[in-house]
Amino acid sequence: MIEVRELSKRYGAVRAVDGLSFTVEPGYVAGFLGPNGAGKSTTMRAVLGLDAPTSGEALVNGGRYADIRRPMCEVGALLDANAVHGGRSAVNHLRCLARSNGIGDKRVVEVLEQVGLAGAARRRVAAMSLGMKQRLGVAAALLGDPGVLLFDEPVNGLDPEGIRWIRDLMRGLAAEGRTVLVSSHLMSEMAVTADRVVVIGRGRLILETSMRELTERFRRDVLVRTPDPAGLRRALERGGAVVVPDEDALLVQGLEAADIADAAARSGIAVHELTPRSASLEDAYLELTEDSVEFRTEEVAR
Ligand SMILES: Nc1ncnc2c1ncn2[C@@H]1O[C@H](COP(=O)(O)OP(=O)(O)OP(=O)(O)O)[C@@H](O)[C@H]1O
């Protein structure tokens, strides 16, 4: 479990994180979303004890990272895949990490296999592609078999096969009952990976909700097809709906699909299609974060 409570972090005049609170429980993938500079990395660094909060706290399983006796066995993280000593081989890099945490060499072999790097174990890190370094970073995060995992923008640098792999891995880790927090600035990526989202902007919480509720919240209208559009329109407007004809369909706002079906049945009108439509999650995300984007395209263009 990860608990961020009233967390603030200042760098001089910059409020990187500003009174942020949220909780991530075990068993699902939590997407940590926000535009560039929103404070995602700073928050993750605070959880991992790499940055001291200006105020507030970030806890792992109820305690501070600094107080964990064998940190790699409790929390694993992939932050910057490039921040690895390039001269070592993959296997030596992992062995060093393992030994410093009292983890045996057998586990090193296991995680290399798990991330698909068994065949490249002796390759020097400097000679690895970014995608391979990402896999090595994931191997390091998994070394201690921790119950809490943090991934900062893990799909960066991965090809489509790698993206699919890391997505399945994160979902698998959550399904095993682990706590999984993954940051991204792409809603499209989170839509297929995360069960819940924590959206932040300018260091503050914008929204913490399930993916399903997010879709519901941005429900736009219901598309209805019927052989009697004029009759159904009258019936729905009597029920308080706003109805806009659209080619051979009606776009209905203010009533749920079930209410529309009931109204049609009461009026003896057949319905051939009823499709609730939401704004795209990408649009929803842009709307949520529009006040928190540091640099806008049109401003740059001017
Ligand atoms: N060490 C630092 N010194 C000064 N300012 C910093 C430092 N680290 C982060 N910041 C600033 O804090 C703010 C939040 O940065 P952070 O990296 O946490 O955001 P982010 O959401 O992870 O963004 P990105 O996706 O671009 O990495 C930014 O304005 C950033 O410039």
The ligand as an SDF file (V2000), in Angstrom:
LIG
                    3D

 31 33  0  0  0  0  0  0  0  0999 V2000
   15.8140   18.7210   -8.5360 N   0  0  0  0  0  0  0  0  0  0  0  0
   15.0020   19.6860   -8.9470 C   0  0  0  0  0  0  0  0  0  0  0  0
   15.3400   20.9850   -8.8410 N   0  0  0  0  0  0  0  0  0  0  0  0
   14.5290   21.9720   -9.2330 C   0  0  0  0  0  0  0  0  0  0  0  0
   13.3020   21.7750   -9.7650 N   0  0  0  0  0  0  0  0  0  0  0  0
   12.8960   20.5110   -9.9130 C   0  0  0  0  0  0  0  0  0  0  0  0
   13.7020   19.3990   -9.5120 C   0  0  0  0  0  0  0  0  0  0  0  0
   13.0180   18.2530   -9.7720 N   0  0  0  0  0  0  0  0  0  0  0  0
   11.8310   18.6430  -10.3190 C   0  0  0  0  0  0  0  0  0  0  0  0
   11.7510   19.9770  -10.3960 N   0  0  0  0  0  0  0  0  0  0  0  0
   10.6010   20.7520  -10.8970 C   0  0  0  0  0  0  0  0  0  0  0  0
    9.4620   20.2970  -10.2200 O   0  0  0  0  0  0  0  0  0  0  0  0
    8.3430   20.2110  -11.1130 C   0  0  0  0  0  0  0  0  0  0  0  0
    7.8000   18.7880  -11.1120 C   0  0  0  0  0  0  0  0  0  0  0  0
    8.7360   17.9340  -11.7470 O   0  0  0  0  0  0  0  0  0  0  0  0
    8.5300   16.3580  -11.8940 P   0  0  0  0  0  0  0  0  0  0  0  0
    9.7280   15.8250  -12.6150 O   0  0  0  0  0  0  0  0  0  0  0  0
    8.1870   15.7730  -10.5950 O   0  0  0  0  0  0  0  0  0  0  0  0
    7.2680   16.2830  -12.8470 O   0  0  0  0  0  0  0  0  0  0  0  0
    6.7170   15.0840  -13.6990 P   0  0  0  0  0  0  0  0  0  0  0  0
    5.2410   15.1150  -13.5300 O   0  0  0  0  0  0  0  0  0  0  0  0
    7.4210   13.8350  -13.3650 O   0  0  0  0  0  0  0  0  0  0  0  0
    7.0490   15.5370  -15.1770 O   0  0  0  0  0  0  0  0  0  0  0  0
    7.7630   14.7800  -16.3690 P   0  0  0  0  0  0  0  0  0  0  0  0
    6.7210   13.8950  -16.9590 O   0  0  0  0  0  0  0  0  0  0  0  0
    8.1370   15.9210  -17.2770 O   0  0  0  0  0  0  0  0  0  0  0  0
    8.9540   14.0750  -15.7740 O   0  0  0  0  0  0  0  0  0  0  0  0
    8.8400   20.7040  -12.4590 C   0  0  0  0  0  0  0  0  0  0  0  0
    8.5030   22.0630  -12.5960 O   0  0  0  0  0  0  0  0  0  0  0  0
   10.3160   20.4960  -12.3700 C   0  0  0  0  0  0  0  0  0  0  0  0
   10.9920   21.4150  -13.2040 O   0  0  0  0  0  0  0  0  0  0  0  0
  1  2  1  0
  2  3  1  0
  2  7  2  0
  3  4  2  0
  4  5  1  0
  5  6  2  0
  6  7  1  0
  6 10  1  0
  7  8  1  0
  8  9  2  0
  9 10  1  0
 10 11  1  0
 11 12  1  0
 11 30  1  0
 12 13  1  0
 13 14  1  0
 13 28  1  0
 14 15  1  0
 15 16  1  0
 16 17  2  0
 16 18  1  0
 16 19  1  0
 19 20  1  0
 20 21  2  0
 20 22  1  0
 20 23  1  0
 23 24  1  0
 24 25  2  0
 24 26  1  0
 24 27  1  0
 28 29  1  0
 28 30  1  0
 30 31  1  0
M  END
$$$$
